[in-house]
Amino acid sequence: MKQKLPAILTILFFAVLITYLQWPESHKGSEQKARVTKVRAADAQLAEFRDIVEALATTRANEQILVTTKYADVVKSLSFEDGQSVKKGDVLVQLDRQEEQAKVRELEANLEEAVVQLNRLQDLLKNRATSKSQVDQQEAMTKAIRAQLTNARIRLNDTTIKAPFAGILGFRQVSVGAYLVPGDVITSLDDISQMKLDFSVPERFLPTIAVGQPINATSDAYGEKLFTGKITSISPRIDPITRTLRVRAEITNEQGLLRPGMLLKLKIVRQVESVLQIPESALIPIEERHYVFVISDGSVKRKEIKIGRRQPGFVEVISGLSASEKVVTEGTLKIRDGSQVTVLEN
């Protein structure tokens, strides 16, 4: 019996060793089969896709001028303050008009006398007491005086400088008593009820840019506040150096928040269509191909898809998926084809 004991112990040792060596593999297999990975998922769904072009633009007033004088004269009075809002026709500057008024009065008197003379000669012509040539000569003189009077009245009227359109005045550049010559700047006038935006887009966008297309704009001065407008004109020429297309848009500025010279960031909606989309986080790029994990009956299957355009957070799916299929968006690195998963609530 004592001789058989070492043999029995040897057999038991090898049996335990074999069981020990084989146990981890079988245990690992059952563990892997039973393990369920927690993931987050989202449905592939049809959604509105906005194809947007971004650009930068500098604002310009709807109308803008430098107020100047046409004739040399002395400033008699000023009727505005810096930054004042004015209406069309409001008086801004009155020049010294004494010389112009005297000229008008002189020509009015000359015209009155010329008309009297013309009437007298016409009466004499009826009685054949004068010649037709004298009447014609007097008639020509009367017309000349009338034309001079019209010109003098226009010049007199121009000594009163008025606002040609409604807007906001800039800083005053002259004082009462200043002698102005033609071209001297008195102030500026800007109509900011609407703002014009000139910007450039690459020539490849020409087929999808059209007059009337809506635009959205933001300014650093107002954070996320959105200003809306539309494209009003498109240049007929492409810049041969930059290969860009010049576009003009207008934005209503009823509250007067925008001012000329501000930098705006524009977004132009080229087209809106319904396409199949998935979250960008679901994509698994491998070389030039793209895959997703699709969840079905508690397990995942890796599928190759073809993608199209992108927008922040989402990507268009051209083929490989259908609407309502659920794809893994978080946890893709912890799973493989055939893994068991459970979906966490978002």
Order of alpha helices (4+ residues) and beta strands (2+ residues): alpha-beta-beta-beta-beta-beta-alpha-alpha-beta-beta-beta-beta-beta-beta-beta-beta-beta-beta-beta-beta-beta-beta
